[in-house]
Amino acid sequence: MKLLLVRHAIAEEAGVFVAAGGSDAQRPLTEIGRKKMRKGANRLRSQLGQIDILACSPLLRARETAEIIARAFGDPPFVERSELDYSQPPEAVVEWLAGCPSGATVVAVGHEPQLGLLSGLLLADAPRPLIAFRKGGVALLEFRGRAAAGEGVLHWALTAGQLRSLKQD
């Protein structure tokens, strides 16, 4: 299995959005966040080729990021997974991933600090942040079979800027 972990793109500032009456779960991406993610998603296409499973947190900013990625890959369907909500433990994500097909390319769009903790759990069998995911940042992990704690191999981790700077095929 190949697993691409993606932190959502730049979203509206939490304090300002909530003070204006919105909820954290409904914070949308900013226009600049959308623009940067579109370019990054187009660069991802040359790195991944295809996506078998595209999943995101139920929070709006993650869903909007997943929609941008889906468009870049020809609109494969995507699913919201409550396990990818930042309030959930990384072990819940590992349990969900273990049920995915072993030969699949899975893209999971989520949040910090959960993605950092998840990277530690998948790579070193300890839920501690091994990768710091900035907004729009990505990391590609691979497993010999199904995803399991401590069994992942890190292929690469890129900030959003590094991703956008990749040459497009």
Long-range contacts (C-beta under 8 A, 24 or more apart in sequence): 1-97, 1-100, 1-101, 1-102, 1-103, 1-104, 1-105, 1-106, 1-142, 1-143, 1-145, 1-146, 1-147, 2-48, 2-104, 2-105, 2-106, 2-140, 2-141, 2-142, 2-143, 3-97, 3-106, 3-107, 3-108, 3-122, 3-140, 3-141, 3-142, 3-143, 3-147, 3-152, 4-44, 4-48, 4-105, 4-106, 4-107, 4-108, 4-138, 4-139, 4-140, 4-141, 5-108, 5-110, 5-115, 5-118, 5-119, 5-131, 5-133, 5-138, 5-139, 5-141, 6-65, 6-69, 6-107, 6-108, 6-109, 6-110, 6-136, 6-137, 6-138, 7-109, 7-110, 7-111, 7-112, 7-115, 7-133, 7-134, 7-135, 7-136, 7-137, 7-138, 8-57, 8-59, 8-61, 8-62, 8-64, 8-65, 8-109, 8-110, 8-111, 8-135, 8-136, 9-33, 9-34, 9-36, 9-37, 9-40, 9-61, 9-64, 9-65, 9-68, 9-135, 9-136, 9-160, 10-36, 10-135, 10-136, 11-61, 11-135, 24-59, 25-58, 25-59, 25-60, 26-59, 26-60, 27-59, 27-60, 27-61, 28-60, 28-61, 28-64, 29-61, 29-64, 29-65, 33-135, 33-136, 34-64, 34-68, 36-136, 36-160, 36-164, 37-65, 37-68, 37-69, 37-136, 37-160, 38-68, 38-71, 38-72, 39-164, 40-136, 40-138, 40-160, 40-163, 40-164, 41-68, 41-69, 41-71, 41-72, 41-73, 42-72, 42-168, 43-163, 43-164, 43-166, 43-168, 44-69, 44-72, 44-73, 44-138, 44-163, 45-72, 45-73, 45-169, 46-166, 46-167, 46-168, 46-169, 47-140, 47-166, 48-73, 48-105, 48-107, 48-140, 49-105, 50-105, 51-76, 51-105, 51-106, 51-107, 52-76, 52-101, 52-104, 52-105, 52-106, 53-79, 53-100, 53-104, 53-105, 53-106, 53-107, 54-78, 54-79, 54-106, 54-107, 54-109, 55-79, 55-80, 55-81, 55-84, 55-106, 55-107, 55-108, 55-109, 56-80, 56-81, 56-84, 56-108, 56-109, 56-110, 57-81, 57-82, 57-84, 57-85, 57-86, 57-109, 57-110, 57-111, 58-82, 58-84, 58-85, 59-85, 59-86, 59-111, 62-109, 62-110, 62-111, 63-109, 65-109, 65-136, 66-107, 66-109, 69-107, 69-109, 81-108, 84-108, 84-109, 84-110, 84-111, 84-114, 85-110, 85-111, 85-114, 86-110, 86-111, 86-112, 86-113, 86-114, 88-114, 89-117, 89-127, 90-114, 90-117, 90-118, 90-120, 90-121, 90-127, 91-121, 91-127, 91-149, 93-118, 94-118, 94-121, 94-122, 94-147, 94-148, 94-149, 97-146, 97-147, 98-146, 98-147, 98-148, 99-146, 100-146, 100-147, 101-146, 102-143, 102-145, 102-146, 106-147, 119-154, 121-149, 121-150, 122-147, 122-148, 122-149, 122-150, 122-151, 122-152, 123-150, 123-152, 123-153, 123-154, 124-150, 125-149, 125-150, 131-157, 134-159, 134-160, 135-160, 136-160, 136-163, 137-163, 138-163
